[in-house]
Amino acid sequence: MKFVILGRNIEVTPGLKAAVEDKLGKLDKYFNPDTEVHVTLSVEKERQKIEVTIPVKGSIIRSEQVSNDMYVSIDLVEEIIERQLKKYKNRIIEKKQSAQAFSQSYIDNDYADEDEIKIVRTKKFDIKPMYPEDACVQMELLGHSFYVFCNAETDQVNVVYKRKGDSYGLIEPEV
């Protein structure tokens, strides 16, 4: 993996760079060697924040973590990304174009299937084609609490959002 490490309000010391490359380097078993990993380290008052973005064809894998210690944030973000990769493996690899970004061992490995994504509430409101379940996956990979998309089934703008209790909601426009 190739690392692009930036610092905002913090100098990226050789120690920090080594910690990022060592910890996130554990993810190389999931990706091809030419995969780029964009890492931004930042400090705001007492908050030590790391943002990691891994663009793969068809998806973006992203996580950010904040703590009082940058090294703790680095540890947390690696665990979150690894959990995302295992949880959403089948949906990520389903898209044949994105499979080439991942290592063969990751593609071949069977991870325990987590609960399927279930939309438990639908809201309606006035006003890149994909299915709602795929939008939920993309939202999780980005680490956001909602995701706006064009519904491939209805060709209308929809929003998926994260609810308490690890469930999902879908917002559709009124016709």
N, C-alpha and C positions, 0 to 999 in steps of 0.2 A: 504494500500500500504506500501511496505517496502522501505525505502530510504537508498541508499548507497551514502554518500556525501564525496567527496574528495576535497582537496584544493591544488592548484599549485601556489606557490609564494604568498600564502595567508593562514592565520590561520583561520580555520573554527570555528568561535566563537559561543557560544550558541545562540547569537542573530541572526547570519546568518543562523544557522541550523534551528532555530525556524521559520525564515522567509521563508526558502525553504519549510519546512514541512507544514506550514500554507498555503502558496500560492499554491504549487503543490498538497497539500492535497485536494484542491477543485476538482481535477481530479479523486478522488476516486469513484465518482458516475459513472464513465465510466468503471472502472476496478474491477476485483475481488480483495479481500483483500490480497491475496498472491502475487500480481504483484510487481516485483522489479523495482524501478526507480533509475537509475544511474545518479548522478549529479556531475559534476566537475566544481568547481569555480576556476577561475584563474585571475591573474592580470599581465598585460604587460604594463609597463609605465602608461599611464592614462586610459588604457582600462580595464574595469571590465567585464569579460566574464563568462557566464554560459552555460554549455552544458548539455542537458538532453537527455538521451537515455532510452527508454522503450521497451525492447524486449518482443514481444508477438509471439506466435507460428505462423510462416509463414510470419511475417513482423517485421520491426523495426520502431518505432515511435521516431523521433529525431528532436531536434531543438537546435539552439544556438543563443544567443543574446549578443551583446556587447553595453555598454554604459559607461558613466563616473561614474555611481553610481551602485553598485552591486544590490541594492534593486530595482532599475528601471529595470535592466536586468532580475531579477527574475520575476517581474510583466509581462514583455514583453514575456518571454518564456512560461509562463503559458497560456497567451492569444493565442499565436501561436499554441501550441499543442491542445488547445481546439478547435480552428478553424479547424485544420487538422482533428481532430476526427469527427467533424460534417460534414465537406465537403466530407470526404472519407468513411463515415460510411458504405454505401452499399457495396463498394468494399472491405473493410476490413472484414466485417462480412460475405460476400459471401463465403469466404474460411471457411468451417465448422470447420477445426482444430483450426483456430484462434478465433472463436467465444467463445470458453470456457474461454478465458483470460479476456473477458469483462463482465460487470455486465448486468443482465437481463434488467434493466431499460434503459440502453444505447442501447441494441439490439432492444427493443420494441419501442423506441422513433423514431418518424419520423422527421427528420430534413429537412428543405427546400432543395430540390435538387439544387445544383449549376450547372452551365453550364457543359455539358459533356466534357470530354477531347477530343480535336480535334487536330490531327496532321496536321499542315498546310504547312509543307515543308519536302521534303525527299532529303537526300544527299547520295551519294554512294562513297565507298572507298575500297581499296584492303586490304585485309587480311582474370546458373540454369534455363533451359527452362521456359519461361513465355511469356505472350502476351504483346505487346507494351504498351497497356493501363495500364496493371498491373505494368510494369516497370516505367511508369510515376507516378503512385501512390507511388511506392516504392521510387522513386527519391524525390518526395515531402515529404514523411515521413522522409527521411534521411536529408532533407534540402539541397540537392546538386543541382547543375545546370545541371548535366548530369548523366546518368546511363548506364553502359555497361551490356548487358545480352545476353543470347542465346534465339533467337526467337523460341517459341514453334511451330509456324506454318511452318517456313522454316528450322529450325535446324541450323541457322547461327548466328554468333555473330553480334549483333546490338547495337546501342547507341541511347538513347533518350536524348534530351536536352531541357532546358527551354529557350524560346525566350522572347524578350520584349513584353509586352502587355498580359501576362498570356496565351501565346499559347505554343505549343510544337512542336518539330521537331524530326524526326526519321532518323538515319544514317544506311544504309544497305551496305553490301559488294557487289562489282560487281561480277557477276557470270561468 
